[in-house]
Amino acid sequence: MLSKLEIIPAMIEDPTISFTFSQPFPLKGPMISLKNVAFGYKDDDILFPDLTFDIDMDSRIALVGANGQGKSTVLNILSGSLKPRSGYAIINPRLKFAKFSQHHIDQMDLELTPLQYLESLFPGKTANEYRSFLGRYGISGDIVFQKNRTLSGGQKSRVIFASMALTQPHIMLLDEPTNHLDIDTVDVLAKALNEFTGGIVLISHDERLLTLVCNELWEVRNRAVIVFDGDFNDYKKMVIKETN
């Protein structure tokens, strides 16, 4: 019976990680402008009848609101993956942006290894360069040769962060980036985001990350995106008052 048991490798502490996001070259004017944008998944069901706002390289925006209000949809409109039914979504032609989706499978080829995944997105570097870069995000040793589908949720997240950094974005769109991260890694991520000089639009249930990184709250409710006048504590008090 013992001989038939699968051998489980010994637990190894993750190496020290130090996320860094490359600083983007400056661009003038709004990076993304939505002008009277209407969007709906069906013609007869318009989710947002009139979105009008700008995102620039100074933006540090937390998108907040109840589940189901359309926060992820707003990010997809900003990234261009969802097209308006009317109005204009104007994106600076020189803009580079990176997006973190809460559903890793939407972003990764799970049959590739982390090494192959980075090489497919950013060809032209040596294997050692890819390995060195992944190592900064705690993906090192034999892990770089494992297929992405065998990685833990946290490891998949780190591979995505590495690919985002190589994009050298002006704007980062982050949808629940902390779901699979431990507390220490969340702190490392917050530090890296604070050192990043581009714009950030962030959706997260992690209150600490929101307060550390963002200086604006935009609430998604009642088919609109509204700038909230106050900080996260004020927002919490409002939500508690409304639910009592």
BALOBA-1460 file (C-alpha; in Angstrom, 3 decimals):
// residues 244
<rec num="1" residu="m" x="0.000" y="0.000" z="0.000"/>
<rec num="2" residu="l" x="2.839" y="2.386" z="0.844"/>
<rec num="3" residu="s" x="4.547" y="1.707" z="-2.478"/>
<rec num="4" residu="k" x="1.367" y="2.759" z="-4.321"/>
<rec num="5" residu="l" x="1.061" y="6.093" z="-2.560"/>
<rec num="6" residu="e" x="1.939" y="9.185" z="-4.598"/>
<rec num="7" residu="i" x="5.127" y="10.900" z="-3.444"/>
<rec num="8" residu="i" x="4.348" y="14.444" z="-2.315"/>
<rec num="9" residu="p" x="7.258" y="16.905" z="-2.524"/>
<rec num="10" residu="a" x="8.287" y="18.605" z="0.700"/>
<rec num="11" residu="m" x="6.849" y="22.076" z="1.263"/>
<rec num="12" residu="i" x="9.347" y="24.771" z="0.344"/>
<rec num="13" residu="e" x="9.041" y="28.358" z="1.503"/>
<rec num="14" residu="d" x="8.506" y="30.785" z="-1.362"/>
<rec num="15" residu="p" x="11.608" y="32.820" z="-2.099"/>
<rec num="16" residu="t" x="11.623" y="36.499" z="-1.237"/>
<rec num="17" residu="i" x="9.593" y="38.369" z="-3.815"/>
<rec num="18" residu="s" x="9.908" y="41.972" z="-4.893"/>
<rec num="19" residu="f" x="7.350" y="43.124" z="-7.447"/>
<rec num="20" residu="t" x="8.355" y="46.014" z="-9.667"/>
<rec num="21" residu="f" x="6.356" y="47.651" z="-12.431"/>
<rec num="22" residu="s" x="8.392" y="49.543" z="-15.012"/>
<rec num="23" residu="q" x="7.814" y="53.282" z="-15.045"/>
<rec num="24" residu="p" x="6.027" y="54.341" z="-18.248"/>
<rec num="25" residu="f" x="7.204" y="57.134" z="-20.510"/>
<rec num="26" residu="p" x="4.948" y="60.190" z="-20.027"/>
<rec num="27" residu="l" x="2.003" y="60.925" z="-22.296"/>
<rec num="28" residu="k" x="-0.019" y="64.139" z="-22.352"/>
<rec num="29" residu="g" x="-3.766" y="64.451" z="-22.003"/>
<rec num="30" residu="p" x="-6.361" y="61.862" z="-20.978"/>
<rec num="31" residu="m" x="-5.327" y="58.282" z="-21.634"/>
<rec num="32" residu="i" x="-8.923" y="57.023" z="-21.922"/>
<rec num="33" residu="s" x="-11.991" y="59.218" z="-22.467"/>
<rec num="34" residu="l" x="-15.559" y="57.980" z="-22.380"/>
<rec num="35" residu="k" x="-18.066" y="60.423" z="-23.879"/>
<rec num="36" residu="n" x="-21.775" y="59.659" z="-23.510"/>
<rec num="37" residu="v" x="-21.060" y="55.937" z="-23.745"/>
<rec num="38" residu="a" x="-24.024" y="53.593" z="-23.597"/>
<rec num="39" residu="f" x="-23.444" y="49.893" z="-23.131"/>
<rec num="40" residu="g" x="-25.600" y="46.821" z="-22.746"/>
<rec num="41" residu="y" x="-25.145" y="43.145" z="-23.469"/>
<rec num="42" residu="k" x="-28.534" y="43.171" z="-25.209"/>
<rec num="43" residu="d" x="-30.227" y="45.837" z="-27.332"/>
<rec num="44" residu="d" x="-33.216" y="45.978" z="-25.017"/>
<rec num="45" residu="d" x="-31.223" y="45.963" z="-21.764"/>
<rec num="46" residu="i" x="-28.823" y="48.898" z="-21.486"/>
<rec num="47" residu="l" x="-26.618" y="48.469" z="-18.420"/>
<rec num="48" residu="f" x="-25.016" y="51.925" z="-18.604"/>
<rec num="49" residu="p" x="-26.928" y="54.621" z="-20.530"/>
<rec num="50" residu="d" x="-24.368" y="57.447" z="-20.204"/>
<rec num="51" residu="l" x="-20.763" y="57.030" z="-19.057"/>
<rec num="52" residu="t" x="-18.648" y="60.175" z="-19.308"/>
<rec num="53" residu="f" x="-15.257" y="60.444" z="-17.588"/>
<rec num="54" residu="d" x="-11.503" y="60.511" z="-18.221"/>
<rec num="55" residu="i" x="-8.638" y="58.312" z="-16.998"/>
<rec num="56" residu="d" x="-5.104" y="59.715" z="-17.043"/>
<rec num="57" residu="m" x="-1.657" y="58.775" z="-15.756"/>
<rec num="58" residu="d" x="-2.359" y="60.431" z="-12.400"/>
<rec num="59" residu="s" x="-5.549" y="58.447" z="-11.793"/>
<rec num="60" residu="r" x="-5.649" y="56.231" z="-8.689"/>
<rec num="61" residu="i" x="-9.244" y="55.065" z="-8.764"/>
<rec num="62" residu="a" x="-11.013" y="52.432" z="-6.688"/>
<rec num="63" residu="l" x="-14.197" y="51.165" z="-8.332"/>
<rec num="64" residu="v" x="-16.608" y="50.254" z="-5.551"/>
<rec num="65" residu="g" x="-20.205" y="49.108" z="-5.432"/>
<rec num="66" residu="a" x="-22.399" y="46.123" z="-4.718"/>
<rec num="67" residu="n" x="-21.821" y="42.869" z="-6.589"/>
<rec num="68" residu="g" x="-23.646" y="42.750" z="-9.894"/>
<rec num="69" residu="q" x="-23.609" y="46.501" z="-10.492"/>
<rec num="70" residu="g" x="-21.152" y="46.208" z="-13.396"/>
<rec num="71" residu="k" x="-17.704" y="47.057" z="-12.000"/>
<rec num="72" residu="s" x="-15.930" y="44.443" z="-14.143"/>
<rec num="73" residu="t" x="-17.950" y="45.583" z="-17.154"/>
<rec num="74" residu="v" x="-16.628" y="49.126" z="-16.689"/>
<rec num="75" residu="l" x="-13.049" y="47.777" z="-16.717"/>
<rec num="76" residu="n" x="-13.779" y="45.844" z="-19.909"/>
<rec num="77" residu="i" x="-15.141" y="48.982" z="-21.560"/>
<rec num="78" residu="l" x="-12.012" y="50.884" z="-20.533"/>
<rec num="79" residu="s" x="-9.753" y="48.157" z="-21.955"/>
<rec num="80" residu="g" x="-11.655" y="48.124" z="-25.245"/>
<rec num="81" residu="s" x="-12.714" y="44.482" z="-24.933"/>
<rec num="82" residu="l" x="-16.350" y="45.645" z="-24.782"/>
<rec num="83" residu="k" x="-17.529" y="48.127" z="-27.418"/>
<rec num="84" residu="p" x="-20.071" y="50.886" z="-26.691"/>
<rec num="85" residu="r" x="-23.463" y="50.703" z="-28.342"/>
<rec num="86" residu="s" x="-23.332" y="54.473" z="-28.707"/>
<rec num="87" residu="g" x="-21.086" y="57.345" z="-27.699"/>
<rec num="88" residu="y" x="-17.306" y="57.382" z="-27.901"/>
<rec num="89" residu="a" x="-14.544" y="55.519" z="-26.106"/>
<rec num="90" residu="i" x="-11.359" y="57.350" z="-27.074"/>
<rec num="91" residu="i" x="-8.048" y="55.678" z="-26.236"/>
<rec num="92" residu="n" x="-4.705" y="57.443" z="-26.696"/>
<rec num="93" residu="p" x="-3.098" y="55.619" z="-29.652"/>
<rec num="94" residu="r" x="0.250" y="55.440" z="-27.823"/>
<rec num="95" residu="l" x="-1.283" y="54.076" z="-24.635"/>
<rec num="96" residu="k" x="-0.110" y="50.749" z="-23.252"/>
<rec num="97" residu="f" x="-2.265" y="49.190" z="-20.583"/>
<rec num="98" residu="a" x="-2.124" y="45.962" z="-18.623"/>
<rec num="99" residu="k" x="-5.115" y="44.159" z="-17.205"/>
<rec num="100" residu="f" x="-5.445" y="41.678" z="-14.354"/>
<rec num="101" residu="s" x="-8.605" y="39.589" z="-14.536"/>
<rec num="102" residu="q" x="-9.969" y="37.749" z="-11.526"/>
<rec num="103" residu="h" x="-10.371" y="34.748" z="-13.841"/>
<rec num="104" residu="h" x="-6.833" y="33.632" z="-14.682"/>
<rec num="105" residu="i" x="-8.053" y="31.271" z="-17.370"/>
<rec num="106" residu="d" x="-9.210" y="34.298" z="-19.370"/>
<rec num="107" residu="q" x="-5.612" y="35.464" z="-19.641"/>
<rec num="108" residu="m" x="-3.332" y="32.434" z="-19.585"/>
<rec num="109" residu="d" x="-2.608" y="29.534" z="-21.892"/>
<rec num="110" residu="l" x="-2.743" y="26.837" z="-19.237"/>
<rec num="111" residu="e" x="-0.833" y="24.310" z="-21.363"/>
<rec num="112" residu="l" x="2.266" y="26.517" z="-21.450"/>
<rec num="113" residu="t" x="4.847" y="26.793" z="-18.691"/>
<rec num="114" residu="p" x="5.481" y="30.220" z="-17.097"/>
<rec num="115" residu="l" x="8.689" y="30.401" z="-19.148"/>
<rec num="116" residu="q" x="6.864" y="29.616" z="-22.402"/>
<rec num="117" residu="y" x="4.025" y="31.977" z="-21.493"/>
<rec num="118" residu="l" x="6.318" y="35.005" z="-21.112"/>
<rec num="119" residu="e" x="8.259" y="34.032" z="-24.224"/>
<rec num="120" residu="s" x="5.015" y="33.841" z="-26.249"/>
<rec num="121" residu="l" x="4.022" y="37.345" z="-25.137"/>
<rec num="122" residu="f" x="7.445" y="38.995" z="-25.212"/>
<rec num="123" residu="p" x="9.725" y="37.127" z="-27.635"/>
<rec num="124" residu="g" x="13.388" y="37.896" z="-28.130"/>
<rec num="125" residu="k" x="14.872" y="37.383" z="-24.663"/>
<rec num="126" residu="t" x="17.018" y="34.520" z="-23.442"/>
<rec num="127" residu="a" x="15.685" y="31.755" z="-21.197"/>
<rec num="128" residu="n" x="17.836" y="33.069" z="-18.364"/>
<rec num="129" residu="e" x="16.330" y="36.546" z="-18.741"/>
<rec num="130" residu="y" x="12.797" y="35.140" z="-18.493"/>
<rec num="131" residu="r" x="13.778" y="32.998" z="-15.506"/>
<rec num="132" residu="s" x="15.429" y="35.937" z="-13.756"/>
<rec num="133" residu="f" x="12.342" y="38.075" z="-14.270"/>
<rec num="134" residu="l" x="9.958" y="35.371" z="-13.033"/>
<rec num="135" residu="g" x="12.190" y="34.876" z="-9.992"/>
<rec num="136" residu="r" x="11.414" y="38.398" z="-8.805"/>
<rec num="137" residu="y" x="7.785" y="37.313" z="-8.516"/>
<rec num="138" residu="g" x="8.527" y="34.112" z="-6.612"/>
<rec num="139" residu="i" x="8.344" y="31.835" z="-9.677"/>
<rec num="140" residu="s" x="11.698" y="30.052" z="-9.648"/>
<rec num="141" residu="g" x="13.387" y="26.664" z="-9.735"/>
<rec num="142" residu="d" x="11.410" y="23.839" z="-11.330"/>
<rec num="143" residu="i" x="8.193" y="25.887" z="-11.127"/>
<rec num="144" residu="v" x="9.138" y="27.703" z="-14.356"/>
<rec num="145" residu="f" x="8.941" y="24.332" z="-16.208"/>
<rec num="146" residu="q" x="5.526" y="23.295" z="-14.823"/>
<rec num="147" residu="k" x="2.448" y="23.818" z="-16.954"/>
<rec num="148" residu="n" x="0.395" y="26.801" z="-15.837"/>
<rec num="149" residu="r" x="-2.577" y="24.552" z="-15.102"/>
<rec num="150" residu="t" x="-0.581" y="22.856" z="-12.314"/>
<rec num="151" residu="l" x="0.229" y="26.124" z="-10.522"/>
<rec num="152" residu="s" x="-1.602" y="27.349" z="-7.439"/>
<rec num="153" residu="g" x="-3.869" y="30.379" z="-7.689"/>
<rec num="154" residu="g" x="-1.219" y="32.570" z="-6.077"/>
<rec num="155" residu="q" x="1.474" y="31.349" z="-8.454"/>
<rec num="156" residu="k" x="-0.747" y="32.012" z="-11.474"/>
<rec num="157" residu="s" x="-1.333" y="35.530" z="-10.145"/>
<rec num="158" residu="r" x="2.406" y="36.129" z="-9.872"/>
<rec num="159" residu="v" x="2.958" y="35.000" z="-13.472"/>
<rec num="160" residu="i" x="0.274" y="37.472" z="-14.574"/>
<rec num="161" residu="f" x="1.935" y="40.288" z="-12.591"/>
<rec num="162" residu="a" x="5.248" y="39.452" z="-14.271"/>
<rec num="163" residu="s" x="3.630" y="39.673" z="-17.709"/>
<rec num="164" residu="m" x="1.980" y="42.985" z="-16.769"/>
<rec num="165" residu="a" x="5.336" y="44.426" z="-15.758"/>
<rec num="166" residu="l" x="6.918" y="43.418" z="-19.073"/>
<rec num="167" residu="t" x="4.103" y="45.261" z="-20.875"/>
<rec num="168" residu="q" x="5.459" y="48.546" z="-19.424"/>
<rec num="169" residu="p" x="1.921" y="49.974" z="-19.186"/>
<rec num="170" residu="h" x="0.738" y="53.548" z="-18.722"/>
<rec num="171" residu="i" x="-2.517" y="52.342" z="-17.135"/>
<rec num="172" residu="m" x="-3.176" y="49.212" z="-15.073"/>
<rec num="173" residu="l" x="-6.682" y="47.790" z="-14.773"/>
<rec num="174" residu="l" x="-6.907" y="45.412" z="-11.806"/>
<rec num="175" residu="d" x="-9.946" y="43.243" z="-11.112"/>
<rec num="176" residu="e" x="-9.658" y="41.484" z="-7.722"/>
<rec num="177" residu="p" x="-5.868" y="40.990" z="-7.863"/>
<rec num="178" residu="t" x="-5.585" y="39.763" z="-4.246"/>
<rec num="179" residu="n" x="-7.981" y="36.782" z="-4.357"/>
<rec num="180" residu="h" x="-5.176" y="34.199" z="-4.214"/>
<rec num="181" residu="l" x="-2.487" y="36.218" z="-2.444"/>
<rec num="182" residu="d" x="-1.320" y="35.918" z="1.153"/>
<rec num="183" residu="i" x="-1.010" y="39.001" z="3.368"/>
<rec num="184" residu="d" x="2.721" y="39.438" z="2.770"/>
<rec num="185" residu="t" x="2.295" y="39.312" z="-1.012"/>
<rec num="186" residu="v" x="-0.553" y="41.841" z="-0.838"/>
<rec num="187" residu="d" x="1.824" y="44.204" z="0.981"/>
<rec num="188" residu="v" x="4.462" y="43.673" z="-1.734"/>
<rec num="189" residu="l" x="1.849" y="44.372" z="-4.416"/>
<rec num="190" residu="a" x="0.662" y="47.556" z="-2.667"/>
<rec num="191" residu="k" x="4.242" y="48.837" z="-2.443"/>
<rec num="192" residu="a" x="4.840" y="48.142" z="-6.139"/>
<rec num="193" residu="l" x="1.596" y="49.888" z="-7.137"/>
<rec num="194" residu="n" x="2.474" y="52.915" z="-5.022"/>
<rec num="195" residu="e" x="5.869" y="53.160" z="-6.730"/>
<rec num="196" residu="f" x="4.275" y="52.868" z="-10.177"/>
<rec num="197" residu="t" x="3.936" y="56.295" z="-11.848"/>
<rec num="198" residu="g" x="1.129" y="55.409" z="-14.248"/>
<rec num="199" residu="g" x="-2.627" y="55.316" z="-13.722"/>
<rec num="200" residu="i" x="-4.511" y="52.632" z="-11.797"/>
<rec num="201" residu="v" x="-8.152" y="51.542" z="-11.796"/>
<rec num="202" residu="l" x="-8.701" y="48.931" z="-9.090"/>
<rec num="203" residu="i" x="-11.546" y="46.641" z="-8.068"/>
<rec num="204" residu="s" x="-10.936" y="44.790" z="-4.814"/>
<rec num="205" residu="h" x="-12.649" y="43.520" z="-1.690"/>
<rec num="206" residu="d" x="-9.367" y="44.112" z="0.137"/>
<rec num="207" residu="e" x="-10.052" y="47.336" z="2.008"/>
<rec num="208" residu="r" x="-6.415" y="47.739" z="2.992"/>
<rec num="209" residu="l" x="-5.174" y="47.588" z="-0.600"/>
<rec num="210" residu="l" x="-7.763" y="50.148" z="-1.684"/>
<rec num="211" residu="t" x="-6.824" y="52.607" z="1.043"/>
<rec num="212" residu="l" x="-3.082" y="52.156" z="0.492"/>
<rec num="213" residu="v" x="-3.167" y="52.609" z="-3.285"/>
<rec num="214" residu="c" x="-6.171" y="54.730" z="-4.312"/>
<rec num="215" residu="n" x="-7.064" y="58.359" z="-3.672"/>
<rec num="216" residu="e" x="-10.441" y="58.400" z="-5.452"/>
<rec num="217" residu="l" x="-13.568" y="56.298" z="-4.994"/>
<rec num="218" residu="w" x="-15.887" y="55.879" z="-7.956"/>
<rec num="219" residu="e" x="-19.117" y="54.128" z="-7.064"/>
<rec num="220" residu="v" x="-20.914" y="51.941" z="-9.594"/>
<rec num="221" residu="r" x="-24.643" y="51.954" z="-8.857"/>
<rec num="222" residu="n" x="-27.974" y="52.505" z="-10.564"/>
<rec num="223" residu="r" x="-26.483" y="52.156" z="-14.079"/>
<rec num="224" residu="a" x="-23.964" y="54.936" z="-13.521"/>
<rec num="225" residu="v" x="-20.427" y="55.618" z="-12.300"/>
<rec num="226" residu="i" x="-20.404" y="58.377" z="-9.683"/>
<rec num="227" residu="v" x="-17.412" y="60.021" z="-8.030"/>
<rec num="228" residu="f" x="-17.868" y="59.442" z="-4.292"/>
<rec num="229" residu="d" x="-17.262" y="62.491" z="-2.103"/>
<rec num="230" residu="g" x="-15.303" y="61.024" z="0.798"/>
<rec num="231" residu="d" x="-12.813" y="58.322" z="1.737"/>
<rec num="232" residu="f" x="-13.327" y="54.594" z="2.180"/>
<rec num="233" residu="n" x="-14.434" y="54.973" z="5.807"/>
<rec num="234" residu="d" x="-17.137" y="57.408" z="4.678"/>
<rec num="235" residu="y" x="-18.211" y="54.943" z="2.014"/>
<rec num="236" residu="k" x="-18.431" y="52.090" z="4.537"/>
<rec num="237" residu="k" x="-20.545" y="54.220" z="6.857"/>
<rec num="238" residu="m" x="-22.920" y="55.016" z="3.988"/>
<rec num="239" residu="v" x="-23.260" y="51.352" z="3.001"/>
<rec num="240" residu="i" x="-23.897" y="50.290" z="6.626"/>
<rec num="241" residu="k" x="-26.508" y="53.015" z="7.024"/>
<rec num="242" residu="e" x="-28.287" y="51.954" z="3.846"/>
<rec num="243" residu="t" x="-28.339" y="48.266" z="4.806"/>
<rec num="244" residu="n" x="-29.722" y="48.844" z="8.337"/>
